[in-house]
Amino acid sequence: MRSGRRHITILIANLPAERDRRVIRECLTLEQNGYEVTVIAPRGDKSLKFLPGSRSTRLRPYPVFVYGSGVLSYAAEFLWSFLCITARLVGEVLSGRAHAVQVCNPPDVYWPLALFMRAIGRPWVFDHHDLCPEIYATRSGGKPNRWAFRMLELCEWLTLRTASAVVVTNESFRDNALRKGVPADRMTVVRNGPALAEIASEQQRDDGRPAGVHRVVYLGVLGPQDNVEGAVLAAQELTRRRGRTGWRLTIAGDGESMPALRKLVSERGLGDVVEFAGWLDVGAVHDLLRTATVAIQPDLPTRMNDLSTMAKTVEYLGRGVPVVAADLTETRRTAGEAAVYVPTGTPVEFAIAIEELLADPARRARMREAGLARFADTLAWEHQAGRYVSVWHRVLPLSRRGVGTPPTSRAPAPMRAGDAAGRK
């Protein structure tokens, strides 16, 4: 390129770029370290030409006309996305950009493009967001079609093995890739989570919670695998234990389970204690969590959830909100002493744990301090940015004609209104 700078193209298929907070932080980190970035993703906000918080990361959205809800509709959605992404990526290559590519899953179907890019001498980095075979098994009620599951495992293996480098969100994903034959020196753990700078930069506002009212919060995607109905049923159990005053459950997010959740709240007569906040931008997320007494992570102990890091939990810890969660391997590694762990994730277990925390301010204070320390010392994006950009310095060194290699320890600038809350 005429600027002499290296250009990275990032591919997303499952949501618009402005809703993927991990990708936003990655892009801003790359910008600050001398790279140019383009993101190819489904169209969201039609007014956006650049990534929120950036003046240089270009958006190349594509329209989506089919949204998956079953096997055939998912296949149609992924096929359409594959064709659109392929067309836009080829355009980026022909225009002299796309010196390297990062692909974010789900789905794990872009390995043919990896073979093409590597054949023409361009690095391909896989940013492993989700375990697709395990998602399918969870959404199938634990009884997946054997051949469909094996096909997803094959696609995951091909996606991992065709990458120049693999970025994973936690140690369990790293172990999974090792079992699939990925060399350890091609993998880097880069966790999810906001930056200290993002949280510190938010203007401090008065607590909007009514005096004497505890707020229990769920923040994130509302999908079948997220078990948000478990949080609603836990609220029903709390009405039996604490009555209907002095507390409220706020569900913030959106997804395909929203209609079913609204119906459940109506059928159980919980409209006075359960409220839906919708999908929130970064400022609104901060305001909500500043008013929270306890946060709930209702994900059940499936294999997928046991091995996954929930982005919502890091958001909770960053604001010092005590967490109630099922006893999952990566949740323990993330939250440590800042969470209460229940054995199986039943609504009754969640309700008992929440009730005990609401009645024990001293314990909540200890958990708050543990969460804030865990976030500041380990989880914040400032601790991840250097590891992430080191992958790119290895596979795509900055051009000598470019701007050079600035320090990699800086976090991206705080995200502004319009950036959305993500999940894993």
Number of C-alpha atoms within 10 A of each C-alpha: 11 7 10 13 20 21 23 25 25 27 26 22 25 17 13 18 29 27 21 18 22 22 21 23 23 19 26 26 25 22 18 18 23 18 27 22 24 23 27 24 25 23 17 16 13 7 6 14 15 17 22 21 20 17 11 15 23 17 23 22 22 19 12 16 9 14 13 13 11 9 10 10 13 15 15 16 19 22 13 18 23 16 11 19 23 17 12 17 24 14 13 19 15 10 10 11 20 24 20 23 26 23 27 21 20 20 23 25 18 23 21 12 20 24 18 12 20 16 10 8 11 19 22 28 26 27 24 25 23 23 22 20 21 20 18 19 20 20 14 13 10 13 11 16 11 9 9 14 17 13 12 19 18 16 19 24 18 19 25 25 19 20 23 20 25 27 25 23 21 21 18 17 22 20 15 14 21 15 11 16 12 20 13 13 8 15 21 20 19 23 27 28 29 25 27 19 17 19 19 11 12 15 10 11 9 9 13 10 15 11 8 9 14 18 23 26 26 27 29 27 23 23 16 18 21 20 16 25 21 22 29 25 20 23 27 22 19 22 17 10 12 13 12 15 12 13 21 21 24 22 24 21 22 19 13 13 17 19 11 13 19 17 11 16 20 13 10 11 12 19 13 12 21 22 16 16 16 15 20 23 17 22 18 18 20 21 19 20 24 20 20 24 23 25 26 30 27 23 22 23 17 17 16 21 24 18 22 22 30 21 22 22 29 27 27 31 30 25 22 28 31 31 28 25 27 25 19 24 16 19 22 18 12 24 25 15 18 27 28 20 21 17 13 16 23 16 20 18 19 28 26 16 18 25 16 12 20 17 10 11 12 10 14 22 15 14 24 25 18 20 29 22 16 21 26 16 11 13 26 26 28 22 21 23 23 18 17 20 20 14 19 20 14 10 16 18 15 20 15 10 11 15 15 14 15 10 10 19 16 18 23 25 16 19 25 15 13 17 22 23 25 23 24 20
